[in-house]
Amino acid sequence: MRINQTARASILLSLSISVVMAQNATPRIVNAANAFLATLDQKQRQAVVFAFDDQDQRKRWSNFPISMVPRSGMSFKEMTATQASAAMAMMSAVLSPRGLEKVQQIMDGDEALKTSEGNGGGGRGPGGPPRGNNGRGPGGPPPGGPRGGPGGGGGLMFGKNLYFISILGMPSEKTPWMLQFGGHHLALNITIAGDHGVLTPTLTGVQPSLYTLNGKAVRPLGEESDKALALLNSLDDGQRKQAILSFRLADLVLGPGQDGKTIQPEGLKASSMNDKQRAMLLGVIAEWAGIVNESETAARMAELKAEVNEMWFAWSGPVTAASSGNIAAYYRIQGPHVVIEYAPQQMGGDASLHVHTMYRDPTNDYGRKYVK
């Protein structure tokens, strides 16, 4: 089949745009990171910047509140308005618009939790995180306490100001470095190595998974729930028997503190799905892969699409969900270069309202393929 000249030109243009985006992503991120660092005084920089090979800091992330697992770096509660704005500009450069929105919604969910709990949040700092440019388990700390700053939050539990930024290495277009952003129910570990940006391991979670903000219902991880349930409902009886496990899983298997652990694939292999179902499976994966900027998302999704037939989909728990609510079931997607877990939590009552998720690449967590 011949491709006409117009189609060929369109394809070449699309490829050229993708190349330009990939080339431009890292300089944009480095400039934004340096702009953030420029707002800090010497003491603050010492609290934020770690050696790239600091293994304790690299692994100091969790789903727990900071009063239970202290974080290092600098929190929004400690920032001025100028510093907080620069911090969010940096995150806007690293993440996609939807990824930034998801992160902010998780943080807003923690603010809603603080309000509902009636304690543990503390007052709003002078530089609480502004809205972005688009307007919207297990695992204790590693050995050694956090360095610098009130990383434990002074006993505070919840709130959108209690999220920390740290940088391992110095922002560079060539030399590998790492950006960490997180707090309760959030841990982004982003390794930048030249043109490569690696988002794994990353934890996203939320409690409550459904809340109201400015009169609108918000579900930060709603698509992760809805798309997976739609995939399950697309399976025929034989496929469902393979996908639905005979035992219950209630928490992350490869969560914080589980670096390097491997598990055997379970459930339904994607090679037994039809084309539409495989596309739906990739759509679920994109909810995690798409957190990072668009050029890195495109490269990551191309890698995963090429091996989709080697992926597995497993489900454990209820097979229905309340209207406009999240599922209360655990599911896992696993392939040669990806493991995704979605794990509702019983703590707090309704498991659908408290969710932990994990996104890993067993071959490239912390960008180890690109770090020599």
N, C-alpha and C positions, 0 to 999 in steps of 0.2 A: 504494500500500500504506500503510495507516494504522498509526501506532505507538501502541500502547496506553498508558494513563496510567502504568503501572508502569515500562514501558520508557523512556518519556519522562523520568520522574523520575530513573531510573537514569542516563540520559545526562547530564541537567543536573547531577546530583550529581558525576559523573565530571569534567565540565568545570569545575565549581566547585573540585574538589579540585586539578585541574591548574593552575588560575589561582592558587590559594593557594600551591601548591608553588613556582610560578614567582616569586611575589612574595616568598616567604620565603627562597629560595635565596641571593640576594645579601646580605641582612643577616646571615644565618648565616655566610657566607664572610667577610664583612668583620669581624665580631666575632672569628672564629677567627684571622684574620690579625693583627688588632690585639693579641690576646692573646699570640700568638707574639712580635710585636715588643716587647711589654712585658717579656718575659723577657731581652731583650738589653741590654747596656750601650751607651754612646754609640759606642764604637769598633766594636762588632759591628754596630750599626745602620748605621753608615757603610759597612761592608763589604757589607751585605745590600741596602740600598735604593739604587736608581739613579733617575735622571730618567726619566720615562716616554718621552721622546723620544730616549733613548740608543740609537741605531741599532746601535752596535757590540755592546753588551750584548744587545740583542734577538736578534741573530743568532749569539751565541756559544754554540752548542749543537752536539753531535756524537754519533756512535756510538762514537768512540774513547775509550780510557781517559784519565783526567785527566792522566796523565804525558805523554801525546802531545798532547792538546788541553786545556790548563788551563781550568778553569771559575772564574767569580767567584761571590761570595756567601759562604755559610757551609756547611761540610760537617757531617755528623753526627759526624765524628771530633772536631770542634772544640766540639761542644755538650755542655752538662751534661745530666743525665738529665731535668731539668725542661724545658729548652729543646727537647730531642728529643721529649718527650711533647707539648709545645705545637705543634711542627712537624707531627707526625703527626695531631694533632687538626685542624689547619688543612687538611691534605690530605684528611682524612676528610670535612670539610665541603665541599670542592671536588669530590671524586670520588664515584662510586657505590661501594657496598660491593664489587662485583665489580671495579671499576676500581682501588680501593685494594688489593685482594687481588692483582690482576695486577701492580701496581707492586711490591709487597712480594716477590712470587715472582721477579720479574726481579732484584731486589736480592739475594735469597737465592741465585739462580743465579750471580750474580757472586761471592758468598761461596764457593759450591761450586767455581767456577773457580779462585779463589785457593787453595783447599785442594788441588785437583788439580794446580795448577802448582807448589805448594810454595814459592812466593815471591811477592813483589810486593804482599802485602796489608797487612803491618804489624800492629801490635797493635790491639786494640779500644779505642776511646776511652771516656771516662767516660760518655758519653751516646749510645751506639750506638742506632740507630733501634728503638724498641719496636714491638711488634705493634699493629696498628690496633684500632679498636673492635670489628671483626668477628672478631678473633683470627687473622687470617691475612696504512760506505761511504766514502764519500768525505766531504770537507768538513772543512777545517781551520778554525782560529779566524779571525775577522775581523781587520782591522788593529787594532793596539793590544793590549797585554797585559791580562790580567785585573786588576781593581782590588782590592786589599786581600786579606789572608789568604793562606794557602799553597795557592792554587788549583791548583797543579800536583801536589799530593799528595806532594811531597818524593821523587819517583821511584817512588812506590807505583803499582801497576797495577790491582789488583782488590780487591773487598771491599765489603760492604754499608755501611760507614761513609763511603765515598768518593762520596757523593751530595750535591749542593749545592742550596741554596735561595737564590733572589734575587727581589726584588720591584722592579718598575719603576713609579714613581709611588707614591702612598700609597693604601692600601685605602679605598675610598669606595663608597657606594651609588649615586652619580650620576656622578662623574668617572671616566673610563676608567683602569684600571691593569692590571698584568700580573703574574702569578706564574709563575716558572720553577723547575722541579724536575728535576734530572737528573744523569747521570754516564755511566758506561760502559753502552751499549745502552739508554739512556733519556733522552728529552728531552721534557718536557711544557711547552708554551708556552700558558698559559691567560690569555686576555684577558677581563677583567670590565668590562662597560660597561652600567651600569644593570641591567636585568633580563636582559641577554644575557651568556652565557658561551660563549666560543669556544675550542675545544681545538686548533685547527690553527695552525701545523704541529706535529705531534707524531710523535716517533720512538719505537717500542718494538722491542726486540730481546732476545735471550737467548742465552747460551752457558754451559753446555749447555742445550739445549731440553728435555732429560729428565734429571732427577736425583732423588735420594732425600733426603727430609728427615723426620726423626723416624719413620723406617720406612715412609714413604709415598712413592710415585712422584709427582713434580710435573712438569707440563708447562705453564709459564706462557702459552705461545701455542698450546696444543693445539687450542683451538676454532677459531682462525684457520686452522689446517691442516685439521682434520677437516671443517669445514663447507664449505670451498672444494672439497675432494676429493669430498664428497658431491654438491655442485652439478655438478661435472664429470661424475661418474658418472651423473647424472640426464639428461644430454644424449643425444639420439639421434645417429646417425652423421653426419647432415648438420650438426647443430649443433656437434658436436665438431670437424669439419673447419674450421669457421669460428673456433671458440674457440682451438684449439691452433695456435700460431704455428709457422712453418716455420724459425725461427731461435731460437737460445738467448740468453736474457738471464740475466746472472749477478749483477747488483747493482742497487741502487736507481737509478732514472733521475732522480728528483726528491728526492734525499736532502739532507743538509746542504750548505749553500752553493749550493743551486739555487733559491733564492727567485725567483719571477717567471718561471721557465722554463715553457714550455708544450710539450706533446707531442700528437700526433694520436692519437685513439682507434683501438684495434685489437681484433680478435677478433670475438666474437659480440655483437650488439646485443640488449639485453633485450627489445625489442619482438618479437623472434623466439623468445622463451621463452614457456612456458605460465605460468599463474598460480602454480602450485606452485613452478616454477623461479625466478620473480621473487621469491616470498616467501623462497626459500632464499638468493637473492642479497642481499636486505635483511638476512637473518640473519647473513650474513658481515660486512656493513658494520657491523652493530650491535656487533660485537666491538671496533671502534674508537670508534664514536659513543657507545657505552655506558660508556666509561671515566669520563666526566664525570658529575656528579650527575644524578639521575633526571629532574628537571624540564627541564634542558637537553638531556638525551638525547631526551626525548619531542618537544621542539620540533625538534630536528635530524632525527630519524627521520621526522617528519611532512613536513618539507621534502624529504627524499630520496625518500620513498615517492611523493610527488606527481610526481616526475620519473623514476621508475624506468625507464620505457620508453626514456628517452634515455641510459641507461647501457650500458656495454660491459664484457665479461668476456673477458680474454685469459690464456692459459696457455702457459708455455714450460718444457719439461723433462719428467721422468718423470711418468707418469700413475698410478703406484701408490705405496704407502707401506707400510713394515713395520708389523706389528701394534703398536698402542700407541705408534707413533713418528710424527714429523712428516714431511711431504712434503719432497722435495728439489727441488721445482720452483718457479719464479718464477710469480707471477700478479699481475694488475693489474685493478682495477675503476675505471672512469672515467666520470664524468658531468659535467653542467654545473657542479655545485657540490661535486664530490668526486673525489679521486684517492687510491686505496689501492694500495700495493705491498707484496708479500710476497717477500722475496729471500733464500733460503738462501745461505750463504757456504761456499766451498771451503776457506778458511783453517781449519786444524785437522783436515782429513781429511774426515769424514762431514759433507756439507753439511746434512743434516737436523738436525744437532745444533747448528748455529750459524745464527741467523736474524736478519735485519734487516727491519723493516717501517716504512712511512711512511704518514702520514695527513695529507692536505692538502685545503683548499678553495681552488681557484685564484682564486676571487672574494673570499675573506674571510680569508686567512691573517693572523694577528695582529689579527683583528677589525677590519680596515680599513674595513669598511662602517659600523661604529659609531663610528669614531674620526675626528672632523672636525678 
